[in-house]
Amino acid sequence: MMKKAGLVWLAWDGRRPVPAWFATVDGQYVVLADSGEGAEQPLPGLATASSVDVVVPAKPAMNRLAGWKAAVRRLEPGTDEWTAAAQVLRTERLNAHDLDTQLERWRTEADILVLDPIESTGPYDDSPHAAAPAPTRATTRGKPPTTLHRPVRRRPKLS
């Protein structure tokens, strides 16, 4: 089920669920988490969380396919397990920049975390799980225009 998924939703410490890309390494689910607002995958606080709720969305992304609670385990940089996970994550990473310095950047600025399943959350129902949007400072400048296209100008009559 997880082999074809490229994205999961993670929720920890009472936070809103956030999307995260992952890879499967030797049957374990591995995510890369920047500790701050990094460029790769900002998941602040995940490395220090004891557990995380994992939700796998269905392909239309409107329903939940599966979910479970997982223990979070940090891999130590430089170990064989970290290197193997980093190589697999590197191949799964889409639109990566600076490939030649990517592993060194991950070693110093990010954590590679293993999500070890603890318990299943059971089957999901078809009821909607919509939540209110997150608070933001974004706003509109005013009333939207009546027409979104260029108004048609009528040519004046010549006679």
Wavefront OBJ file of the C-alpha trace (Angstrom):
o trace
v 0.000 0.000 0.000
v 2.766 2.435 0.927
v 5.001 1.557 -2.017
v 2.962 3.654 -4.457
v 2.333 6.537 -2.088
v 4.780 9.407 -2.207
v 3.129 11.592 0.373
v 1.795 11.136 3.881
v 0.180 13.508 6.367
v 1.914 13.764 9.737
v 0.502 15.185 12.970
v 2.437 15.376 16.251
v 2.212 17.204 19.566
v -1.346 18.407 18.868
v -0.368 20.230 15.654
v -2.321 20.350 12.422
v -1.460 17.560 9.974
v 1.208 18.556 7.452
v 2.184 16.830 4.198
v 5.554 15.125 4.000
v 7.307 13.048 1.347
v 8.884 9.813 2.481
v 10.785 6.768 1.282
v 10.722 3.105 2.215
v 14.127 1.765 3.252
v 14.373 -1.951 4.112
v 10.689 -2.021 5.035
v 10.925 1.059 7.266
v 9.265 4.397 6.570
v 11.800 7.217 6.528
v 11.244 10.992 6.319
v 13.638 13.897 6.083
v 12.837 16.715 8.510
v 14.466 20.129 8.578
v 14.562 21.308 12.162
v 13.670 24.895 11.269
v 12.213 26.588 8.217
v 14.703 24.870 5.928
v 14.512 24.456 2.204
v 14.059 20.704 2.078
v 11.090 19.742 4.251
v 10.370 21.948 7.269
v 8.939 19.735 10.011
v 10.044 21.556 13.169
v 9.713 19.542 16.351
v 9.180 16.182 14.667
v 12.642 14.892 15.617
v 11.914 15.466 19.311
v 8.356 14.082 19.227
v 7.825 10.705 20.849
v 5.085 9.650 18.426
v 3.351 10.845 15.290
v 0.013 10.120 13.611
v 0.556 9.028 10.007
v -2.244 9.205 7.417
v -1.878 7.901 3.875
v -4.208 9.676 1.438
v -5.934 7.812 -1.371
v -4.886 8.772 -4.897
v -7.745 11.210 -5.498
v -6.534 12.784 -2.201
v -10.103 13.159 -0.983
v -10.141 10.099 1.283
v -7.853 8.436 3.781
v -6.423 5.140 2.667
v -4.714 4.071 5.902
v -3.367 5.463 9.119
v -1.386 4.498 12.168
v 0.507 5.862 15.147
v 4.283 5.625 14.836
v 7.263 6.070 17.128
v 9.849 8.562 15.868
v 13.480 7.443 15.846
v 16.323 9.698 14.677
v 19.166 8.174 12.676
v 22.640 9.352 13.641
v 24.501 10.998 10.732
v 27.452 9.003 9.476
v 26.127 5.573 10.441
v 25.540 2.898 7.814
v 21.784 3.082 8.437
v 21.798 6.888 7.938
v 23.829 6.597 4.727
v 21.519 3.946 3.259
v 18.428 5.988 4.140
v 19.987 9.183 2.760
v 20.789 7.502 -0.562
v 17.207 6.245 -0.961
v 15.745 9.628 0.074
v 18.056 11.323 -2.411
v 16.637 9.273 -5.280
v 13.054 9.940 -4.123
v 13.578 13.694 -3.711
v 11.927 15.524 -6.595
v 13.230 18.872 -7.858
v 16.303 18.795 -5.646
v 18.872 21.553 -6.033
v 22.607 21.357 -5.329
v 22.826 17.590 -5.646
v 26.575 17.629 -5.056
v 26.165 19.144 -1.556
v 22.789 17.621 -0.702
v 24.003 14.833 1.613
v 26.346 17.162 3.511
v 23.509 19.683 3.922
v 21.229 16.936 5.252
v 23.979 15.805 7.639
v 24.266 19.288 9.195
v 20.831 20.910 8.758
v 18.245 18.113 8.789
v 17.272 14.916 10.557
v 16.501 11.598 8.932
v 13.739 9.976 10.949
v 12.367 6.433 10.966
v 8.635 6.074 11.637
v 8.190 2.741 13.423
v 4.488 1.719 13.495
v 3.096 1.307 17.017
v -0.629 0.773 16.434
v -3.176 0.988 13.651
v -5.893 3.593 13.902
v -8.343 1.252 12.208
v -10.485 1.564 9.114
v -11.715 4.984 8.084
v -15.270 5.913 7.352
v -16.509 8.022 4.468
v -17.404 11.000 6.633
v -15.624 14.225 5.704
v -12.629 15.213 7.811
v -12.477 18.816 6.654
v -10.958 21.296 9.076
v -11.059 25.063 9.250
v -8.215 26.763 7.360
v -5.138 27.655 9.342
v -5.004 31.271 10.524
v -2.997 33.513 8.227
v -2.182 37.164 7.674
v -3.153 36.882 4.008
v -6.065 39.055 2.948
v -7.666 40.561 -0.126
v -7.229 44.217 -1.013
v -10.896 44.882 -1.334
v -13.952 43.920 -3.288
v -13.121 41.613 -6.201
v -13.864 42.979 -9.683
v -17.243 42.319 -11.203
v -15.688 40.961 -14.399
v -12.535 38.943 -14.498
v -11.980 39.460 -18.209
v -11.459 42.512 -20.361
v -14.791 44.276 -20.930
v -16.040 44.324 -24.509
v -15.990 47.819 -26.036
v -18.697 48.675 -28.509
v -17.653 50.489 -31.613
v -19.396 53.814 -32.117
v -21.909 54.026 -34.953
v -20.581 56.004 -37.929
v -23.917 57.314 -39.142
l 1 2 3 4 5 6 7 8 9 10 11 12 13 14 15 16 17 18 19 20 21 22 23 24 25 26 27 28 29 30 31 32 33 34 35 36 37 38 39 40 41 42 43 44 45 46 47 48 49 50 51 52 53 54 55 56 57 58 59 60 61 62 63 64 65 66 67 68 69 70 71 72 73 74 75 76 77 78 79 80 81 82 83 84 85 86 87 88 89 90 91 92 93 94 95 96 97 98 99 100 101 102 103 104 105 106 107 108 109 110 111 112 113 114 115 116 117 118 119 120 121 122 123 124 125 126 127 128 129 130 131 132 133 134 135 136 137 138 139 140 141 142 143 144 145 146 147 148 149 150 151 152 153 154 155 156 157 158 159
